[in-house]
Amino acid sequence: MALLFSGPNGGALHRNTFNHTWRVGLERAGIVASPARGERRESHREHGRHVLRHTAASAWLGTGVDIRTIAEYLGHAGPGSRSGHTHT
């Protein structure tokens, strides 16, 4: 499987590295607010890779991709193991 985002060595980014980089990009694009000087960024929970997984799963499901295919692509044993990734 090809990686959409990869680290300097060509491997997968650590989730914290991805979440931080993604969040900074969202801030620079004006999608989410930057923290005030001296304040910490909000949790990545609402804007990180986990939300992207849910968004992708929901989009694929909406276009007719089989739930088992989505589950396999997301690394789950089957659709029952984490059906919470889709929001309809």
PDB file of N, CA, C and O in Angstrom:
ATOM      1  N   MET A   1       0.843  -1.167   0.000  1.00  0.00           N
ATOM      2  CA  MET A   1       0.000   0.000   0.000  1.00  0.00           C
ATOM      3  C   MET A   1       0.896   1.240   0.000  1.00  0.00           C
ATOM      4  O   MET A   1       1.839   1.331   0.786  1.00  0.00           O
ATOM      5  N   ALA A   2       0.603   2.169  -0.863  1.00  0.00           N
ATOM      6  CA  ALA A   2       1.371   3.415  -0.930  1.00  0.00           C
ATOM      7  C   ALA A   2       0.906   4.360   0.181  1.00  0.00           C
ATOM      8  O   ALA A   2      -0.276   4.409   0.521  1.00  0.00           O
ATOM      9  N   LEU A   3       1.849   5.097   0.728  1.00  0.00           N
ATOM     10  CA  LEU A   3       1.530   6.056   1.787  1.00  0.00           C
ATOM     11  C   LEU A   3       1.226   7.421   1.176  1.00  0.00           C
ATOM     12  O   LEU A   3       1.933   7.883   0.281  1.00  0.00           O
ATOM     13  N   LEU A   4       0.181   8.049   1.661  1.00  0.00           N
ATOM     14  CA  LEU A   4      -0.148   9.397   1.213  1.00  0.00           C
ATOM     15  C   LEU A   4       0.810  10.399   1.843  1.00  0.00           C
ATOM     16  O   LEU A   4       1.246  11.349   1.194  1.00  0.00           O
ATOM     17  N   PHE A   5       1.134  10.177   3.122  1.00  0.00           N
ATOM     18  CA  PHE A   5       2.082  11.018   3.852  1.00  0.00           C
ATOM     19  C   PHE A   5       3.188  10.106   4.359  1.00  0.00           C
ATOM     20  O   PHE A   5       2.907   9.052   4.929  1.00  0.00           O
ATOM     21  N   SER A   6       4.428  10.495   4.163  1.00  0.00           N
ATOM     22  CA  SER A   6       5.531   9.670   4.643  1.00  0.00           C
ATOM     23  C   SER A   6       6.598  10.544   5.285  1.00  0.00           C
ATOM     24  O   SER A   6       6.685  11.746   5.030  1.00  0.00           O
ATOM     25  N   GLY A   7       7.400   9.909   6.119  1.00  0.00           N
ATOM     26  CA  GLY A   7       8.481  10.602   6.803  1.00  0.00           C
ATOM     27  C   GLY A   7       9.703  10.727   5.925  1.00  0.00           C
ATOM     28  O   GLY A   7       9.692  10.281   4.777  1.00  0.00           O
ATOM     29  N   PRO A   8      10.757  11.327   6.447  1.00  0.00           N
ATOM     30  CA  PRO A   8      11.991  11.529   5.680  1.00  0.00           C
ATOM     31  C   PRO A   8      12.615  10.231   5.179  1.00  0.00           C
ATOM     32  O   PRO A   8      13.291  10.217   4.150  1.00  0.00           O
ATOM     33  N   ASN A   9      12.384   9.131   5.916  1.00  0.00           N
ATOM     34  CA  ASN A   9      12.966   7.844   5.510  1.00  0.00           C
ATOM     35  C   ASN A   9      12.044   7.068   4.571  1.00  0.00           C
ATOM     36  O   ASN A   9      12.362   5.946   4.175  1.00  0.00           O
ATOM     37  N   GLY A  10      10.902   7.661   4.212  1.00  0.00           N
ATOM     38  CA  GLY A  10       9.960   7.008   3.310  1.00  0.00           C
ATOM     39  C   GLY A  10       8.940   6.149   4.020  1.00  0.00           C
ATOM     40  O   GLY A  10       8.016   5.634   3.390  1.00  0.00           O
ATOM     41  N   GLY A  11       9.095   5.984   5.331  1.00  0.00           N
ATOM     42  CA  GLY A  11       8.149   5.181   6.103  1.00  0.00           C
ATOM     43  C   GLY A  11       6.986   6.018   6.606  1.00  0.00           C
ATOM     44  O   GLY A  11       6.890   7.217   6.345  1.00  0.00           O
ATOM     45  N   ALA A  12       6.116   5.352   7.328  1.00  0.00           N
ATOM     46  CA  ALA A  12       4.933   6.021   7.881  1.00  0.00           C
ATOM     47  C   ALA A  12       5.329   7.024   8.955  1.00  0.00           C
ATOM     48  O   ALA A  12       6.275   6.802   9.711  1.00  0.00           O
ATOM     49  N   LEU A  13       4.604   8.111   9.012  1.00  0.00           N
ATOM     50  CA  LEU A  13       4.807   9.102  10.067  1.00  0.00           C
ATOM     51  C   LEU A  13       4.228   8.569  11.377  1.00  0.00           C
ATOM     52  O   LEU A  13       3.223   7.858  11.377  1.00  0.00           O
ATOM     53  N   HIS A  14       4.864   8.914  12.478  1.00  0.00           N
ATOM     54  CA  HIS A  14       4.278   8.600  13.781  1.00  0.00           C
ATOM     55  C   HIS A  14       3.001   9.426  13.916  1.00  0.00           C
ATOM     56  O   HIS A  14       2.940  10.553  13.423  1.00  0.00           O
ATOM     57  N   ARG A  15       1.984   8.880  14.575  1.00  0.00           N
ATOM     58  CA  ARG A  15       0.693   9.582  14.660  1.00  0.00           C
ATOM     59  C   ARG A  15       0.823  10.970  15.269  1.00  0.00           C
ATOM     60  O   ARG A  15       0.125  11.892  14.847  1.00  0.00           O
ATOM     61  N   ASN A  16       1.704  11.139  16.258  1.00  0.00           N
ATOM     62  CA  ASN A  16       1.859  12.461  16.869  1.00  0.00           C
ATOM     63  C   ASN A  16       2.479  13.452  15.894  1.00  0.00           C
ATOM     64  O   ASN A  16       2.093  14.620  15.860  1.00  0.00           O
ATOM     65  N   THR A  17       3.432  12.991  15.109  1.00  0.00           N
ATOM     66  CA  THR A  17       4.058  13.852  14.101  1.00  0.00           C
ATOM     67  C   THR A  17       3.026  14.265  13.065  1.00  0.00           C
ATOM     68  O   THR A  17       2.936  15.436  12.699  1.00  0.00           O
ATOM     69  N   PHE A  18       2.245  13.291  12.591  1.00  0.00           N
ATOM     70  CA  PHE A  18       1.216  13.605  11.610  1.00  0.00           C
ATOM     71  C   PHE A  18       0.211  14.587  12.180  1.00  0.00           C
ATOM     72  O   PHE A  18      -0.097  15.599  11.549  1.00  0.00           O
ATOM     73  N   ASN A  19      -0.312  14.296  13.384  1.00  0.00           N
ATOM     74  CA  ASN A  19      -1.334  15.155  13.980  1.00  0.00           C
ATOM     75  C   ASN A  19      -0.843  16.583  14.169  1.00  0.00           C
ATOM     76  O   ASN A  19      -1.579  17.535  13.910  1.00  0.00           O
ATOM     77  N   HIS A  20       0.391  16.733  14.618  1.00  0.00           N
ATOM     78  CA  HIS A  20       0.939  18.083  14.809  1.00  0.00           C
ATOM     79  C   HIS A  20       1.071  18.810  13.469  1.00  0.00           C
ATOM     80  O   HIS A  20       0.649  19.959  13.332  1.00  0.00           O
ATOM     81  N   THR A  21       1.649  18.140  12.501  1.00  0.00           N
ATOM     82  CA  THR A  21       1.850  18.744  11.186  1.00  0.00           C
ATOM     83  C   THR A  21       0.511  19.097  10.543  1.00  0.00           C
ATOM     84  O   THR A  21       0.360  20.171   9.961  1.00  0.00           O
ATOM     85  N   TRP A  22      -0.451  18.197  10.648  1.00  0.00           N
ATOM     86  CA  TRP A  22      -1.784  18.420  10.091  1.00  0.00           C
ATOM     87  C   TRP A  22      -2.447  19.620  10.760  1.00  0.00           C
ATOM     88  O   TRP A  22      -3.035  20.470  10.091  1.00  0.00           O
ATOM     89  N   ARG A  23      -2.346  19.679  12.093  1.00  0.00           N
ATOM     90  CA  ARG A  23      -2.980  20.768  12.846  1.00  0.00           C
ATOM     91  C   ARG A  23      -2.364  22.117  12.466  1.00  0.00           C
ATOM     92  O   ARG A  23      -3.091  23.092  12.275  1.00  0.00           O
ATOM     93  N   VAL A  24      -1.058  22.182  12.355  1.00  0.00           N
ATOM     94  CA  VAL A  24      -0.397  23.429  11.953  1.00  0.00           C
ATOM     95  C   VAL A  24      -0.867  23.837  10.551  1.00  0.00           C
ATOM     96  O   VAL A  24      -1.099  25.018  10.292  1.00  0.00           O
ATOM     97  N   GLY A  25      -1.004  22.868   9.656  1.00  0.00           N
ATOM     98  CA  GLY A  25      -1.505  23.159   8.315  1.00  0.00           C
ATOM     99  C   GLY A  25      -2.922  23.712   8.343  1.00  0.00           C
ATOM    100  O   GLY A  25      -3.240  24.653   7.615  1.00  0.00           O
ATOM    101  N   LEU A  26      -3.777  23.127   9.187  1.00  0.00           N
ATOM    102  CA  LEU A  26      -5.148  23.626   9.329  1.00  0.00           C
ATOM    103  C   LEU A  26      -5.152  25.055   9.868  1.00  0.00           C
ATOM    104  O   LEU A  26      -5.958  25.881   9.439  1.00  0.00           O
ATOM    105  N   GLU A  27      -4.262  25.339  10.797  1.00  0.00           N
ATOM    106  CA  GLU A  27      -4.160  26.693  11.348  1.00  0.00           C
ATOM    107  C   GLU A  27      -3.699  27.679  10.280  1.00  0.00           C
ATOM    108  O   GLU A  27      -4.278  28.755  10.136  1.00  0.00           O
ATOM    109  N   ARG A  28      -2.679  27.321   9.546  1.00  0.00           N
ATOM    110  CA  ARG A  28      -2.155  28.220   8.510  1.00  0.00           C
ATOM    111  C   ARG A  28      -3.170  28.472   7.405  1.00  0.00           C
ATOM    112  O   ARG A  28      -3.176  29.536   6.786  1.00  0.00           O
ATOM    113  N   ALA A  29      -4.036  27.477   7.160  1.00  0.00           N
ATOM    114  CA  ALA A  29      -5.072  27.631   6.140  1.00  0.00           C
ATOM    115  C   ALA A  29      -6.283  28.395   6.676  1.00  0.00           C
ATOM    116  O   ALA A  29      -7.201  28.718   5.923  1.00  0.00           O
ATOM    117  N   GLY A  30      -6.280  28.681   7.980  1.00  0.00           N
ATOM    118  CA  GLY A  30      -7.390  29.406   8.579  1.00  0.00           C
ATOM    119  C   GLY A  30      -8.612  28.545   8.862  1.00  0.00           C
ATOM    120  O   GLY A  30      -9.705  29.069   9.074  1.00  0.00           O
ATOM    121  N   ILE A  31      -8.436  27.226   8.868  1.00  0.00           N
ATOM    122  CA  ILE A  31      -9.552  26.313   9.099  1.00  0.00           C
ATOM    123  C   ILE A  31      -9.852  26.177  10.589  1.00  0.00           C
ATOM    124  O   ILE A  31     -11.012  26.090  10.991  1.00  0.00           O
ATOM    125  N   VAL A  32      -8.808  26.159  11.399  1.00  0.00           N
ATOM    126  CA  VAL A  32      -8.964  26.145  12.859  1.00  0.00           C
ATOM    127  C   VAL A  32      -8.120  27.283  13.422  1.00  0.00           C
ATOM    128  O   VAL A  32      -7.153  27.726  12.804  1.00  0.00           O
ATOM    129  N   ALA A  33      -8.502  27.739  14.591  1.00  0.00           N
ATOM    130  CA  ALA A  33      -7.798  28.865  15.216  1.00  0.00           C
ATOM    131  C   ALA A  33      -6.438  28.429  15.763  1.00  0.00           C
ATOM    132  O   ALA A  33      -6.288  27.329  16.296  1.00  0.00           O
ATOM    133  N   SER A  34      -5.467  29.304  15.619  1.00  0.00           N
ATOM    134  CA  SER A  34      -4.159  29.075  16.227  1.00  0.00           C
ATOM    135  C   SER A  34      -4.252  29.393  17.707  1.00  0.00           C
ATOM    136  O   SER A  34      -5.042  30.249  18.106  1.00  0.00           O
ATOM    137  N   PRO A  35      -3.455  28.715  18.530  1.00  0.00           N
ATOM    138  CA  PRO A  35      -3.486  29.035  19.962  1.00  0.00           C
ATOM    139  C   PRO A  35      -2.894  30.423  20.204  1.00  0.00           C
ATOM    140  O   PRO A  35      -2.035  30.884  19.453  1.00  0.00           O
ATOM    141  N   ALA A  36      -3.365  31.077  21.258  1.00  0.00           N
ATOM    142  CA  ALA A  36      -2.802  32.375  21.629  1.00  0.00           C
ATOM    143  C   ALA A  36      -1.352  32.164  22.060  1.00  0.00           C
ATOM    144  O   ALA A  36      -0.970  31.071  22.478  1.00  0.00           O
ATOM    145  N   ARG A  37      -0.573  33.196  21.955  1.00  0.00           N
ATOM    146  CA  ARG A  37       0.842  33.110  22.311  1.00  0.00           C
ATOM    147  C   ARG A  37       0.973  32.572  23.742  1.00  0.00           C
ATOM    148  O   ARG A  37       0.338  33.081  24.666  1.00  0.00           O
ATOM    149  N   GLY A  38       1.792  31.552  23.908  1.00  0.00           N
ATOM    150  CA  GLY A  38       2.028  30.958  25.214  1.00  0.00           C
ATOM    151  C   GLY A  38       1.032  29.875  25.602  1.00  0.00           C
ATOM    152  O   GLY A  38       1.215  29.211  26.623  1.00  0.00           O
ATOM    153  N   GLU A  39      -0.021  29.683  24.807  1.00  0.00           N
ATOM    154  CA  GLU A  39      -1.005  28.642  25.104  1.00  0.00           C
ATOM    155  C   GLU A  39      -0.721  27.393  24.286  1.00  0.00           C
ATOM    156  O   GLU A  39      -0.091  27.451  23.230  1.00  0.00           O
ATOM    157  N   ARG A  40      -1.195  26.270  24.792  1.00  0.00           N
ATOM    158  CA  ARG A  40      -1.025  24.992  24.098  1.00  0.00           C
ATOM    159  C   ARG A  40      -2.123  24.804  23.064  1.00  0.00           C
ATOM    160  O   ARG A  40      -3.205  25.379  23.175  1.00  0.00           O
ATOM    161  N   ARG A  41      -1.829  23.994  22.063  1.00  0.00           N
ATOM    162  CA  ARG A  41      -2.839  23.651  21.072  1.00  0.00           C
ATOM    163  C   ARG A  41      -3.884  22.752  21.718  1.00  0.00           C
ATOM    164  O   ARG A  41      -3.596  22.020  22.664  1.00  0.00           O
ATOM    165  N   GLU A  42      -5.102  22.822  21.189  1.00  0.00           N
ATOM    166  CA  GLU A  42      -6.161  21.926  21.651  1.00  0.00           C
ATOM    167  C   GLU A  42      -5.803  20.498  21.269  1.00  0.00           C
ATOM    168  O   GLU A  42      -4.891  20.261  20.478  1.00  0.00           O
ATOM    169  N   SER A  43      -6.529  19.560  21.840  1.00  0.00           N
ATOM    170  CA  SER A  43      -6.332  18.149  21.541  1.00  0.00           C
ATOM    171  C   SER A  43      -6.439  17.904  20.031  1.00  0.00           C
ATOM    172  O   SER A  43      -7.198  18.574  19.331  1.00  0.00           O
ATOM    173  N   HIS A  44      -5.682  16.954  19.560  1.00  0.00           N
ATOM    174  CA  HIS A  44      -5.737  16.585  18.143  1.00  0.00           C
ATOM    175  C   HIS A  44      -6.952  15.710  17.851  1.00  0.00           C
ATOM    176  O   HIS A  44      -7.237  15.414  16.691  1.00  0.00           O
ATOM    177  N   ARG A  45      -7.651  15.305  18.871  1.00  0.00           N
ATOM    178  CA  ARG A  45      -8.772  14.368  18.725  1.00  0.00           C
ATOM    179  C   ARG A  45      -9.790  14.842  17.687  1.00  0.00           C
ATOM    180  O   ARG A  45     -10.312  14.032  16.922  1.00  0.00           O
ATOM    181  N   GLU A  46     -10.072  16.129  17.654  1.00  0.00           N
ATOM    182  CA  GLU A  46     -11.093  16.627  16.732  1.00  0.00           C
ATOM    183  C   GLU A  46     -10.561  16.982  15.353  1.00  0.00           C
ATOM    184  O   GLU A  46     -11.344  17.203  14.429  1.00  0.00           O
ATOM    185  N   HIS A  47      -9.250  17.041  15.201  1.00  0.00           N
ATOM    186  CA  HIS A  47      -8.698  17.484  13.919  1.00  0.00           C
ATOM    187  C   HIS A  47      -7.564  16.601  13.416  1.00  0.00           C
ATOM    188  O   HIS A  47      -6.876  16.983  12.469  1.00  0.00           O
ATOM    189  N   GLY A  48      -7.349  15.451  14.007  1.00  0.00           N
ATOM    190  CA  GLY A  48      -6.219  14.615  13.641  1.00  0.00           C
ATOM    191  C   GLY A  48      -6.557  13.478  12.700  1.00  0.00           C
ATOM    192  O   GLY A  48      -7.601  13.470  12.049  1.00  0.00           O
ATOM    193  N   ARG A  49      -5.657  12.528  12.645  1.00  0.00           N
ATOM    194  CA  ARG A  49      -5.796  11.408  11.707  1.00  0.00           C
ATOM    195  C   ARG A  49      -7.012  10.549  11.992  1.00  0.00           C
ATOM    196  O   ARG A  49      -7.584   9.958  11.076  1.00  0.00           O
ATOM    197  N   HIS A  50      -7.414  10.472  13.257  1.00  0.00           N
ATOM    198  CA  HIS A  50      -8.577   9.655  13.599  1.00  0.00           C
ATOM    199  C   HIS A  50      -9.832  10.177  12.897  1.00  0.00           C
ATOM    200  O   HIS A  50     -10.629   9.397  12.376  1.00  0.00           O
ATOM    201  N   VAL A  51      -9.998  11.485  12.886  1.00  0.00           N
ATOM    202  CA  VAL A  51     -11.154  12.084  12.210  1.00  0.00           C
ATOM    203  C   VAL A  51     -11.051  11.855  10.704  1.00  0.00           C
ATOM    204  O   VAL A  51     -12.065  11.643  10.038  1.00  0.00           O
ATOM    205  N   LEU A  52      -9.848  11.896  10.173  1.00  0.00           N
ATOM    206  CA  LEU A  52      -9.675  11.639   8.739  1.00  0.00           C
ATOM    207  C   LEU A  52     -10.093  10.211   8.400  1.00  0.00           C
ATOM    208  O   LEU A  52     -10.682   9.972   7.345  1.00  0.00           O
ATOM    209  N   ARG A  53      -9.790   9.257   9.290  1.00  0.00           N
ATOM    210  CA  ARG A  53     -10.207   7.867   9.068  1.00  0.00           C
ATOM    211  C   ARG A  53     -11.729   7.770   9.032  1.00  0.00           C
ATOM    212  O   ARG A  53     -12.289   7.108   8.159  1.00  0.00           O
ATOM    213  N   HIS A  54     -12.397   8.424   9.975  1.00  0.00           N
ATOM    214  CA  HIS A  54     -13.859   8.409  10.004  1.00  0.00           C
ATOM    215  C   HIS A  54     -14.429   9.052   8.741  1.00  0.00           C
ATOM    216  O   HIS A  54     -15.371   8.533   8.141  1.00  0.00           O
ATOM    217  N   THR A  55     -13.860  10.168   8.350  1.00  0.00           N
ATOM    218  CA  THR A  55     -14.332  10.882   7.168  1.00  0.00           C
ATOM    219  C   THR A  55     -14.174  10.025   5.917  1.00  0.00           C
ATOM    220  O   THR A  55     -15.094   9.920   5.105  1.00  0.00           O
ATOM    221  N   ALA A  56     -13.011   9.419   5.772  1.00  0.00           N
ATOM    222  CA  ALA A  56     -12.761   8.566   4.604  1.00  0.00           C
ATOM    223  C   ALA A  56     -13.713   7.373   4.587  1.00  0.00           C
ATOM    224  O   ALA A  56     -14.292   7.054   3.548  1.00  0.00           O
ATOM    225  N   ALA A  57     -13.877   6.715   5.731  1.00  0.00           N
ATOM    226  CA  ALA A  57     -14.758   5.549   5.795  1.00  0.00           C
ATOM    227  C   ALA A  57     -16.190   5.933   5.430  1.00  0.00           C
ATOM    228  O   ALA A  57     -16.857   5.214   4.686  1.00  0.00           O
ATOM    229  N   SER A  58     -16.654   7.051   5.946  1.00  0.00           N
ATOM    230  CA  SER A  58     -18.018   7.503   5.635  1.00  0.00           C
ATOM    231  C   SER A  58     -18.172   7.843   4.157  1.00  0.00           C
ATOM    232  O   SER A  58     -19.187   7.519   3.541  1.00  0.00           O
ATOM    233  N   ALA A  59     -17.167   8.494   3.598  1.00  0.00           N
ATOM    234  CA  ALA A  59     -17.221   8.852   2.173  1.00  0.00           C
ATOM    235  C   ALA A  59     -17.234   7.598   1.300  1.00  0.00           C
ATOM    236  O   ALA A  59     -18.014   7.508   0.352  1.00  0.00           O
ATOM    237  N   TRP A  60     -16.375   6.634   1.617  1.00  0.00           N
ATOM    238  CA  TRP A  60     -16.346   5.390   0.830  1.00  0.00           C
ATOM    239  C   TRP A  60     -17.666   4.652   0.936  1.00  0.00           C
ATOM    240  O   TRP A  60     -18.186   4.153  -0.062  1.00  0.00           O
ATOM    241  N   LEU A  61     -18.212   4.583   2.146  1.00  0.00           N
ATOM    242  CA  LEU A  61     -19.492   3.908   2.345  1.00  0.00           C
ATOM    243  C   LEU A  61     -20.587   4.608   1.538  1.00  0.00           C
ATOM    244  O   LEU A  61     -21.445   3.951   0.950  1.00  0.00           O
ATOM    245  N   GLY A  62     -20.554   5.933   1.513  1.00  0.00           N
ATOM    246  CA  GLY A  62     -21.538   6.706   0.770  1.00  0.00           C
ATOM    247  C   GLY A  62     -21.471   6.517  -0.732  1.00  0.00           C
ATOM    248  O   GLY A  62     -22.459   6.729  -1.434  1.00  0.00           O
ATOM    249  N   THR A  63     -20.307   6.119  -1.228  1.00  0.00           N
ATOM    250  CA  THR A  63     -20.179   5.883  -2.672  1.00  0.00           C
ATOM    251  C   THR A  63     -20.385   4.420  -3.039  1.00  0.00           C
ATOM    252  O   THR A  63     -20.228   4.027  -4.195  1.00  0.00           O
ATOM    253  N   GLY A  64     -20.743   3.611  -2.022  1.00  0.00           N
ATOM    254  CA  GLY A  64     -21.064   2.217  -2.318  1.00  0.00           C
ATOM    255  C   GLY A  64     -19.960   1.215  -2.080  1.00  0.00           C
ATOM    256  O   GLY A  64     -20.127   0.041  -2.410  1.00  0.00           O
ATOM    257  N   VAL A  65     -18.842   1.629  -1.522  1.00  0.00           N
ATOM    258  CA  VAL A  65     -17.774   0.672  -1.225  1.00  0.00           C
ATOM    259  C   VAL A  65     -18.270  -0.262  -0.123  1.00  0.00           C
ATOM    260  O   VAL A  65     -18.849   0.184   0.867  1.00  0.00           O
ATOM    261  N   ASP A  66     -18.040  -1.541  -0.302  1.00  0.00           N
ATOM    262  CA  ASP A  66     -18.464  -2.563   0.649  1.00  0.00           C
ATOM    263  C   ASP A  66     -17.823  -2.342   2.008  1.00  0.00           C
ATOM    264  O   ASP A  66     -16.631  -2.046   2.089  1.00  0.00           O
ATOM    265  N   ILE A  67     -18.604  -2.483   3.086  1.00  0.00           N
ATOM    266  CA  ILE A  67     -18.115  -2.257   4.441  1.00  0.00           C
ATOM    267  C   ILE A  67     -16.934  -3.171   4.781  1.00  0.00           C
ATOM    268  O   ILE A  67     -16.046  -2.771   5.533  1.00  0.00           O
ATOM    269  N   ARG A  68     -16.915  -4.373   4.247  1.00  0.00           N
ATOM    270  CA  ARG A  68     -15.790  -5.292   4.515  1.00  0.00           C
ATOM    271  C   ARG A  68     -14.497  -4.780   3.869  1.00  0.00           C
ATOM    272  O   ARG A  68     -13.412  -4.909   4.437  1.00  0.00           O
ATOM    273  N   THR A  69     -14.631  -4.208   2.696  1.00  0.00           N
ATOM    274  CA  THR A  69     -13.465  -3.630   2.018  1.00  0.00           C
ATOM    275  C   THR A  69     -12.930  -2.451   2.814  1.00  0.00           C
ATOM    276  O   THR A  69     -11.718  -2.301   2.977  1.00  0.00           O
ATOM    277  N   ILE A  70     -13.833  -1.615   3.310  1.00  0.00           N
ATOM    278  CA  ILE A  70     -13.421  -0.460   4.118  1.00  0.00           C
ATOM    279  C   ILE A  70     -12.725  -0.933   5.386  1.00  0.00           C
ATOM    280  O   ILE A  70     -11.671  -0.410   5.748  1.00  0.00           O
ATOM    281  N   ALA A  71     -13.303  -1.915   6.062  1.00  0.00           N
ATOM    282  CA  ALA A  71     -12.729  -2.441   7.300  1.00  0.00           C
ATOM    283  C   ALA A  71     -11.326  -2.995   7.049  1.00  0.00           C
ATOM    284  O   ALA A  71     -10.411  -2.759   7.837  1.00  0.00           O
ATOM    285  N   GLU A  72     -11.166  -3.722   5.963  1.00  0.00           N
ATOM    286  CA  GLU A  72      -9.851  -4.286   5.629  1.00  0.00           C
ATOM    287  C   GLU A  72      -8.837  -3.177   5.345  1.00  0.00           C
ATOM    288  O   GLU A  72      -7.698  -3.231   5.811  1.00  0.00           O
ATOM    289  N   TYR A  73      -9.257  -2.179   4.582  1.00  0.00           N
ATOM    290  CA  TYR A  73      -8.359  -1.072   4.244  1.00  0.00           C
ATOM    291  C   TYR A  73      -7.913  -0.318   5.491  1.00  0.00           C
ATOM    292  O   TYR A  73      -6.770   0.131   5.578  1.00  0.00           O
ATOM    293  N   LEU A  74      -8.828  -0.181   6.464  1.00  0.00           N
ATOM    294  CA  LEU A  74      -8.499   0.530   7.701  1.00  0.00           C
ATOM    295  C   LEU A  74      -7.744  -0.358   8.690  1.00  0.00           C
ATOM    296  O   LEU A  74      -7.369   0.097   9.771  1.00  0.00           O
ATOM    297  N   GLY A  75      -7.522  -1.617   8.326  1.00  0.00           N
ATOM    298  CA  GLY A  75      -6.737  -2.506   9.176  1.00  0.00           C
ATOM    299  C   GLY A  75      -7.534  -3.229  10.236  1.00  0.00           C
ATOM    300  O   GLY A  75      -6.967  -3.673  11.234  1.00  0.00           O
ATOM    301  N   HIS A  76      -8.842  -3.358  10.045  1.00  0.00           N
ATOM    302  CA  HIS A  76      -9.682  -4.067  10.997  1.00  0.00           C
ATOM    303  C   HIS A  76      -9.964  -5.466  10.483  1.00  0.00           C
ATOM    304  O   HIS A  76      -9.972  -5.712   9.277  1.00  0.00           O
ATOM    305  N   ALA A  77     -10.197  -6.385  11.422  1.00  0.00           N
ATOM    306  CA  ALA A  77     -10.458  -7.774  11.057  1.00  0.00           C
ATOM    307  C   ALA A  77     -11.757  -7.926  10.278  1.00  0.00           C
ATOM    308  O   ALA A  77     -11.866  -8.809   9.427  1.00  0.00           O
ATOM    309  N   GLY A  78     -12.729  -7.089  10.554  1.00  0.00           N
ATOM    310  CA  GLY A  78     -14.013  -7.174   9.872  1.00  0.00           C
ATOM    311  C   GLY A  78     -14.855  -5.971  10.213  1.00  0.00           C
ATOM    312  O   GLY A  78     -14.483  -5.173  11.074  1.00  0.00           O
ATOM    313  N   PRO A  79     -15.989  -5.830   9.547  1.00  0.00           N
ATOM    314  CA  PRO A  79     -16.813  -4.647   9.758  1.00  0.00           C
ATOM    315  C   PRO A  79     -17.365  -4.533  11.173  1.00  0.00           C
ATOM    316  O   PRO A  79     -17.646  -3.424  11.627  1.00  0.00           O
ATOM    317  N   GLY A  80     -17.527  -5.632  11.873  1.00  0.00           N
ATOM    318  CA  GLY A  80     -18.062  -5.586  13.225  1.00  0.00           C
ATOM    319  C   GLY A  80     -17.067  -5.113  14.255  1.00  0.00           C
ATOM    320  O   GLY A  80     -17.458  -4.697  15.346  1.00  0.00           O
ATOM    321  N   SER A  81     -15.778  -5.167  13.931  1.00  0.00           N
ATOM    322  CA  SER A  81     -14.767  -4.820  14.929  1.00  0.00           C
ATOM    323  C   SER A  81     -14.726  -3.324  15.205  1.00  0.00           C
ATOM    324  O   SER A  81     -14.440  -2.921  16.333  1.00  0.00           O
ATOM    325  N   ARG A  82     -15.003  -2.495  14.216  1.00  0.00           N
ATOM    326  CA  ARG A  82     -14.981  -1.046  14.418  1.00  0.00           C
ATOM    327  C   ARG A  82     -15.946  -0.358  13.481  1.00  0.00           C
ATOM    328  O   ARG A  82     -15.543   0.526  12.725  1.00  0.00           O
ATOM    329  N   SER A  83     -17.206  -0.738  13.509  1.00  0.00           N
ATOM    330  CA  SER A  83     -18.157  -0.103  12.604  1.00  0.00           C
ATOM    331  C   SER A  83     -18.359   1.375  12.949  1.00  0.00           C
ATOM    332  O   SER A  83     -18.995   2.101  12.185  1.00  0.00           O
ATOM    333  N   GLY A  84     -17.833   1.825  14.077  1.00  0.00           N
ATOM    334  CA  GLY A  84     -17.952   3.226  14.464  1.00  0.00           C
ATOM    335  C   GLY A  84     -17.153   4.166  13.603  1.00  0.00           C
ATOM    336  O   GLY A  84     -17.254   5.379  13.785  1.00  0.00           O
ATOM    337  N   HIS A  85     -16.355   3.663  12.663  1.00  0.00           N
ATOM    338  CA  HIS A  85     -15.574   4.548  11.797  1.00  0.00           C
ATOM    339  C   HIS A  85     -16.442   5.234  10.760  1.00  0.00           C
ATOM    340  O   HIS A  85     -16.020   6.224  10.161  1.00  0.00           O
ATOM    341  N   THR A  86     -17.654   4.725  10.534  1.00  0.00           N
ATOM    342  CA  THR A  86     -18.501   5.358   9.543  1.00  0.00           C
ATOM    343  C   THR A  86     -19.618   6.120  10.230  1.00  0.00           C
ATOM    344  O   THR A  86     -20.140   5.688  11.258  1.00  0.00           O
ATOM    345  N   HIS A  87     -19.976   7.247   9.661  1.00  0.00           N
ATOM    346  CA  HIS A  87     -21.071   8.059  10.175  1.00  0.00           C
ATOM    347  C   HIS A  87     -22.009   8.322   9.022  1.00  0.00           C
ATOM    348  O   HIS A  87     -21.632   8.949   8.032  1.00  0.00           O
ATOM    349  N   THR A  88     -23.226   7.846   9.151  1.00  0.00           N
ATOM    350  CA  THR A  88     -24.191   8.038   8.055  1.00  0.00           C
ATOM    351  C   THR A  88     -25.321   8.919   8.501  1.00  0.00           C
ATOM    352  O   THR A  88     -26.232   9.197   7.721  1.00  0.00           O
TER     353      THR A  88
END
